[in-house]
Amino acid sequence: MAELKEARVPDIGGHDDVPVIELLVKPGDTVAKDQGLVTLESDKATMEVPSPFAGVVKDVKVKLGDTVSEGGLVAIIEVAEAAASEAPPAPTPAPVKPAPAPEPPKPAPAPAAPVESGAPVPALAPVAEPGQPGIPPMRFEADAVLPAKVPYASPAVRLFARELGVDLGQVAGTERGGRIGKEDVQKFVKAALAGGVAAPVASAGGGSGLNLIPWPKVDFAKFGAIEIRPLTRIQKISGANLARNWAMIPHVTQHDAADITELEALRAALNNENAKAIAAGKSGKVTMLAFLIKACVAALQKFPTFNASLEGDNLVLKQYFHIGFAADTPNGLVVPVLRDADQKGVMEIAREMGELAALARDGKLKPEQMQGGCFTISSLGGIGGTAFTPIINAPEVAILGVSKSETKPVWDGKAFQPRLMLPLSLSYDHRVIDGAAAARFTSYLGQLLADLRRAML
C-alpha cells in the first residue's frame, strides 16, 4: 500500500523567496532518496532541493519563476508503505502570515525626478542606523517624510536593503501588490549613485558625501552597431556592493614586492613528489595561493588590526582566521571563504581551496561558504599585470591583490641576481589602518614569502 508524502524545501541558509530556475522532475517520474526535484538560485549560489524519500512523483507544486522559502511545498510523492515507515517525518512548515494588503492610495511625496545637468541638487539629511558591521549605513530620506506603514518587502529584501543602507520607505515596489523586490533596491542605489536620486553618502564621521549629476543618456546605436547583453545575477548584486564599498571606504593601496624564488622551487618540488596522487585525484595541486593564505594568516596574527571590522565607534578584533579568495566563474567573481586557515597546513589548504573553487565555477557554493571572511586575497597572477587597486570587501578592513610574478635582477650587495618577484597590492581602510602599519604589514608578508620558516617564530 502506498502513501502520499510532501517534499518540502530544507534549510537554505536563511534565504527567503528564492526563485525556482529549473524543474528536474515531472509527475509520473520515479525518484530516489536525495535526488534533485527542483533547482533554486539565490543571490550568489545555485542549489537543488533533494527528495527526502524514494517514490513516484504525483504532483509538482511549483513552476518556473516561483519563489520558495524554507518549509515550502515542492512536490507530492507516492511512497511505498515500507519506505514511508522508514522515512523521517517531513518538517512542519511555519504558519504562513497573510501578506499585508497594499496601502490605500494617499498623498505621498513625489518621486525625485532626474536632475538636469548643471541644476543644483537639494541637500538631504542622512539618517544614521547603528549596528551595521564594517561601515555606517547610508539611508535616503526626503525632507523627513516617512510612510505611515512598514514597507511591503520580504525579510530577504529587508536584509539586502539594510546591507546597502537603503531606507525602503523611499523605494517604489514594482512587484505584485506593490511589493519591493531586490531589483527595486538595486535600481534605487544605482540611481542614487548616478545622480538620478539626490542622495548623500554618509561617512564614518556622519558628514555628507556625494551630490552627483545624472548619468549621461546616450543613444549608442546612432554611432554604429550595438549589442545589448543583460548583466548576470551575480554582477547585479556585486555591482551595488562594490559601488557602496568604493564610495564609503577611504581606500589607500600599498604596493610592494616579495621574493618568492625559493618558495616557487618548494611548490614545484611538492607537486613533483605528489604527481601520482594528484593525477589520481587523491591530492590537490599546490598553488602559490595556498602559500599566500598561510603567510597572510601569520601576518594577521602579528598585526591583528588587519583582522578586524569597524562597527560604529568600535573596532571588532576577530580571534578566528577565515580567508576569502576571489574565484573567477563564468557568471562573475565570487568569494569562497576558507575557514580556520590557521589550523590547516598548506596541503590541506590547497585541497580545500580546489574544492571550493570547483563549487564556485559550477554555481553550487552554499551561502554559508561565502560568509564570515576576515581578509580577502584577489590573485590575478595567472592572467597578468604588474599591480592593481582591489576594492575592500566590507565589512573587512583590508584586501590583498596579487599580480603576475616576474624574474628580475636584484642587487644582493655584490652583484645582480635573477630573482622571482611577486607584486603585492594591499588596499586598506584608512579609518582603521595608517600608512606605516600597511607598510609594515606588506614588508613582513614579503619576509614570510621569502622564507616561510619565519611563520614558526
C-alpha positions in Angstrom: 0.0 0.0 0.0 1.4 3.4 -0.9 1.3 6.7 1.0 1.3 10.3 -0.3 4.0 12.4 1.3 5.1 16.0 1.0 8.6 17.1 -0.2 9.4 20.5 1.3 12.3 23.0 1.0 15.0 22.2 3.6 17.3 24.7 5.3 18.7 27.0 2.6 20.9 29.2 4.7 18.2 31.6 5.9 17.2 32.8 2.4 13.6 33.7 1.7 11.8 34.0 -1.7 14.4 32.1 -3.6 13.5 31.7 -7.3 12.9 28.3 -8.9 15.0 28.3 -12.1 14.7 24.6 -13.2 12.3 21.7 -12.7 14.2 18.4 -12.6 11.2 16.1 -12.4 7.6 15.8 -13.6 4.5 13.9 -12.5 5.0 10.2 -13.1 8.8 10.2 -12.6 10.4 7.8 -10.2 12.8 9.4 -7.9 15.4 8.1 -5.5 16.1 9.5 -2.0 18.1 12.7 -2.2 17.5 13.0 -5.9 17.1 16.6 -7.0 13.5 17.8 -7.6 14.0 21.5 -8.5 16.9 23.9 -8.7 16.9 27.2 -6.8 19.1 30.2 -7.4 19.9 32.6 -4.6 21.9 35.8 -4.9 25.2 34.0 -5.3 24.6 30.3 -5.4 22.6 27.6 -7.1 21.2 24.7 -5.1 18.9 21.7 -5.6 16.0 20.6 -3.4 16.5 16.9 -2.8 13.7 14.4 -2.4 13.5 13.3 1.2 12.3 9.8 0.2 12.1 7.4 -2.8 8.9 7.0 -4.7 6.9 8.3 -7.7 6.2 12.0 -8.2 2.4 12.5 -8.2 2.4 16.3 -8.4 4.9 19.2 -8.7 3.6 22.2 -6.7 5.9 24.8 -8.1 6.6 26.2 -11.5 9.5 28.0 -13.1 9.8 31.6 -11.8 8.0 30.8 -8.5 9.8 31.8 -5.3 10.1 29.5 -2.3 11.4 29.6 1.3 12.3 27.0 3.9 9.4 24.7 4.5 7.7 25.5 1.2 5.9 22.6 -0.5 7.7 21.4 -3.6 6.1 18.1 -4.6 3.8 15.3 -3.6 5.5 11.9 -3.8 3.8 8.5 -3.6 6.0 6.4 -1.3 5.7 2.6 -0.7 4.5 1.7 2.7 7.8 0.1 3.8 9.7 3.2 2.7 7.2 5.5 4.2 7.6 3.9 7.6 11.4 4.4 7.5 11.3 8.0 6.2 11.7 10.7 8.7 8.6 12.9 9.1 8.5 16.0 6.9 9.2 19.2 8.7 6.1 21.2 9.6 6.1 24.5 7.9 5.9 27.6 9.9 2.5 29.2 9.9 2.2 31.5 6.9 1.2 35.0 7.8 -1.1 36.7 5.3 0.6 39.1 3.1 -0.2 42.7 4.1 -2.6 44.4 1.8 -1.2 47.2 -0.3 -1.5 50.6 1.4 -4.6 52.5 0.1 -3.8 55.5 -2.1 -3.0 58.6 -0.2 -1.0 61.8 -0.7 2.7 60.9 -0.9 5.9 62.8 -1.6 6.5 63.0 -5.4 9.4 60.8 -6.6 12.7 62.5 -7.1 13.0 63.5 -10.8 16.3 63.2 -12.6 18.4 66.3 -12.0 19.3 68.2 -15.1 22.9 68.8 -15.8 24.0 72.0 -14.0 20.9 72.1 -11.8 21.5 72.3 -8.0 20.9 69.1 -6.1 18.9 69.6 -2.9 20.7 68.6 0.2 19.1 65.7 2.1 19.7 64.6 5.7 21.4 61.2 6.1 19.7 59.1 8.8 22.1 57.1 10.9 21.2 53.5 11.6 23.6 52.0 14.1 24.6 48.3 14.4 25.7 47.6 10.8 29.1 45.9 10.6 32.1 47.5 9.0 30.7 50.8 7.9 27.9 53.1 9.0 24.9 52.7 6.6 23.5 55.2 4.3 19.8 55.9 4.2 18.0 58.0 1.8 15.3 60.3 3.3 13.5 63.2 1.6 12.5 66.0 3.9 11.9 63.6 6.8 8.6 62.4 5.2 8.2 58.7 6.1 5.5 56.3 5.2 2.9 55.6 7.8 3.2 51.8 7.4 6.1 49.4 7.2 7.2 49.0 3.6 5.9 45.8 1.8 9.0 43.6 1.3 10.2 40.1 2.3 12.8 39.6 5.1 15.4 38.8 2.5 14.9 42.1 0.7 14.9 44.0 4.1 18.2 42.4 4.9 19.6 43.3 1.5 18.4 46.9 1.9 20.0 47.1 5.4 23.3 45.9 4.0 23.2 48.7 1.4 21.9 51.2 3.9 18.8 51.9 1.9 15.6 53.2 3.5 12.8 51.1 2.0 10.3 53.8 2.6 11.9 55.7 -0.3 11.8 52.7 -2.7 8.9 52.1 -5.1 7.9 48.4 -5.4 7.2 47.1 -8.8 6.2 43.5 -7.9 2.7 42.3 -7.4 0.7 44.4 -4.9 3.4 47.0 -4.7 5.9 44.6 -3.1 9.5 45.7 -3.1 12.0 43.3 -4.7 15.8 43.2 -4.7 15.8 44.6 -8.2 13.9 47.7 -7.0 16.5 48.3 -4.3 19.4 47.9 -6.8 17.7 50.4 -9.2 17.3 52.8 -6.3 21.0 52.6 -5.3 22.2 52.8 -8.9 20.0 55.9 -9.5 21.4 57.5 -6.3 25.0 56.8 -7.2 24.4 58.1 -10.7 22.7 61.2 -9.6 19.2 60.3 -10.6 18.1 60.4 -7.0 19.6 63.1 -4.8 21.2 61.0 -2.0 24.1 61.8 0.2 26.6 59.1 1.1 27.3 59.1 4.8 30.9 59.0 6.0 32.2 57.4 9.2 32.1 60.8 11.0 28.5 61.4 9.9 29.3 64.1 7.3 27.6 64.3 4.0 29.1 62.9 0.8 28.4 62.9 -2.9 26.0 65.0 -4.9 26.3 63.7 -8.4 25.0 64.9 -11.7 22.8 62.5 -13.6 24.4 59.7 -15.6 24.6 60.7 -19.3 21.9 59.3 -21.5 23.4 58.3 -24.9 21.8 56.7 -27.9 24.8 54.5 -28.8 23.0 52.9 -31.8 23.3 56.1 -33.8 27.1 55.8 -33.8 27.2 52.2 -35.0 26.0 48.6 -34.4 25.5 47.6 -30.7 24.5 44.5 -28.8 22.5 44.6 -25.5 23.7 42.0 -23.0 21.9 41.8 -19.6 24.1 41.7 -16.5 24.3 38.3 -14.7 22.6 38.0 -11.4 26.0 38.0 -9.6 27.0 41.2 -11.5 23.8 42.9 -10.4 24.3 42.1 -6.7 28.1 42.6 -6.6 27.9 45.8 -8.5 25.8 47.6 -5.9 28.1 46.3 -3.1 31.3 47.4 -4.9 29.8 50.8 -5.6 28.9 51.2 -1.9 32.3 49.9 -0.7 34.3 52.2 -3.1 32.2 55.3 -2.2 32.1 54.8 1.6 35.5 53.3 2.5 38.6 55.6 2.2 40.8 53.3 0.2 44.6 53.5 0.2 46.7 50.9 -1.6 50.3 50.0 -0.5 52.4 48.4 -3.3 55.3 46.1 -2.6 57.1 43.0 -4.0 58.1 39.7 -2.4 61.0 37.4 -3.4 59.4 34.0 -3.9 62.3 32.3 -5.7 62.8 29.6 -3.0 59.0 29.3 -2.4 58.3 28.6 -6.0 61.0 25.9 -6.0 59.4 24.3 -3.0 56.0 24.5 -4.6 57.3 22.7 -7.8 59.1 20.1 -5.7 55.9 19.3 -3.7 53.9 18.9 -6.8 56.5 16.6 -8.3 56.6 14.5 -5.2 52.8 14.1 -5.2 52.4 13.8 -9.0 50.8 10.3 -8.8 48.4 11.3 -6.1 47.4 14.5 -8.0 46.9 12.5 -11.2 44.7 10.0 -9.3 42.7 12.9 -7.8 43.7 11.9 -4.2 45.6 15.2 -3.7 45.2 18.8 -4.8 47.8 20.6 -6.7 49.7 23.1 -4.6 49.4 26.6 -5.9 51.1 29.8 -4.8 47.8 31.0 -3.4 47.9 28.2 -0.8 51.2 29.5 0.4 49.8 33.1 0.3 46.9 32.1 2.6 49.3 30.6 5.1 51.6 33.6 5.1 48.6 36.0 5.4 47.4 34.2 8.5 50.8 34.6 10.1 50.8 38.3 9.2 47.3 38.8 10.5 48.3 37.2 13.8 51.2 39.7 14.1 49.1 42.7 13.0 45.6 42.0 14.5 44.2 45.4 13.3 44.0 43.9 9.8 41.8 41.0 11.1 39.1 43.4 12.3 35.9 45.1 11.3 34.7 48.7 12.0 31.4 48.9 13.8 30.4 52.4 14.7 33.0 53.8 17.0 34.3 50.3 17.9 36.8 48.0 16.3 35.8 44.3 16.3 39.1 42.3 16.6 38.5 38.7 15.4 40.1 35.7 17.1 39.5 33.4 14.1 41.1 33.4 10.7 38.7 32.8 7.8 40.3 33.8 4.5 38.3 34.6 1.4 39.7 34.3 -2.1 38.3 35.7 -5.3 37.3 32.9 -7.7 36.7 33.6 -11.4 33.5 31.9 -12.7 31.5 32.1 -15.9 28.9 34.3 -14.2 31.4 36.6 -12.5 33.6 36.8 -9.4 32.6 35.2 -6.2 34.5 34.9 -2.9 34.5 31.5 -1.2 35.7 31.5 2.4 38.3 29.0 3.7 37.6 28.6 7.4 40.1 28.3 10.2 43.1 28.6 7.9 45.4 29.0 11.0 44.6 25.4 11.9 45.4 23.9 8.5 48.6 23.1 6.6 49.4 24.2 3.1 48.5 20.8 1.6 45.1 20.8 3.3 44.5 24.4 2.3 45.3 23.6 -1.3 42.9 20.7 -1.4 40.0 22.6 0.3 40.7 25.6 -1.9 40.4 23.5 -5.0 37.1 22.0 -3.8 35.6 25.5 -3.1 36.8 26.8 -6.5 35.2 23.9 -8.3 31.9 24.6 -6.5 32.2 28.3 -7.4 32.7 27.5 -11.1 29.6 25.2 -11.1 27.5 27.8 -9.2 26.9 25.4 -6.3 28.5 27.3 -3.4 26.2 27.3 -0.3 25.5 30.7 1.3 27.5 29.8 4.4 30.5 29.0 2.2 30.7 32.7 1.3 30.2 34.2 4.7 32.3 35.1 7.7 35.5 36.2 5.9 38.1 38.2 7.8 40.5 39.0 5.0 40.4 38.6 1.2 43.0 37.7 -1.4 42.4 38.6 -5.1 45.0 36.9 -7.3 45.5 37.8 -10.9 48.9 36.1 -11.1 47.6 33.5 -13.6 46.5 36.3 -16.0 49.0 39.1 -15.8 49.5 42.6 -14.8 52.0 44.4 -12.5 49.7 46.0 -9.9 46.1 47.0 -9.3 43.9 48.5 -6.6 41.5 45.9 -5.2 38.2 47.1 -3.6 37.8 46.2 0.1 35.2 43.6 0.8 33.1 45.2 3.6 33.0 44.7 6.5 36.6 43.7 6.2 39.2 46.4 6.5 41.9 45.2 4.0 42.3 43.1 0.9 45.5 41.8 -0.8 45.9 41.9 -4.5 48.5 39.7 -6.2 49.7 40.1 -9.7 51.9 38.0 -12.0 55.4 37.1 -10.7 58.3 38.1 -12.8 62.1 37.3 -12.8 64.0 40.5 -12.2 67.7 41.4 -11.5 68.0 42.1 -7.7 71.2 43.6 -6.2 72.5 41.4 -3.3 75.2 43.8 -2.3 77.8 42.4 -4.6 76.1 41.6 -7.9 72.7 41.5 -9.6 71.0 38.1 -9.1 67.9 36.8 -11.0 65.1 36.6 -8.5 61.4 35.7 -8.9 59.4 38.7 -7.6 55.7 38.7 -6.7 53.9 42.1 -6.9 51.7 42.8 -3.8 48.9 45.4 -3.7 47.3 45.9 -0.3 44.2 48.1 -0.1 43.3 49.1 3.4 40.6 51.2 5.2 42.4 54.4 6.2 40.0 55.0 9.1 41.4 51.9 10.8 44.9 51.4 9.4 47.5 54.1 8.7 50.2 54.0 6.1 53.0 53.0 8.4 51.1 49.9 9.6 50.3 49.0 6.0 53.9 49.2 5.0 55.0 47.1 8.0 52.3 44.5 7.1 53.4 44.1 3.4 57.1 44.1 4.5 56.5 41.3 7.0 54.4 39.4 4.5 57.3 39.7 2.0 59.7 38.3 4.6 57.4 35.4 5.2 57.0 34.6 1.5 60.8 34.7 1.1 61.3 32.3 4.0 58.2 30.6 5.4 60.2 29.3 8.3 59.6 32.7 9.8 56.0 31.8 10.3 57.1 29.4 13.0 58.9 32.0 15.0 
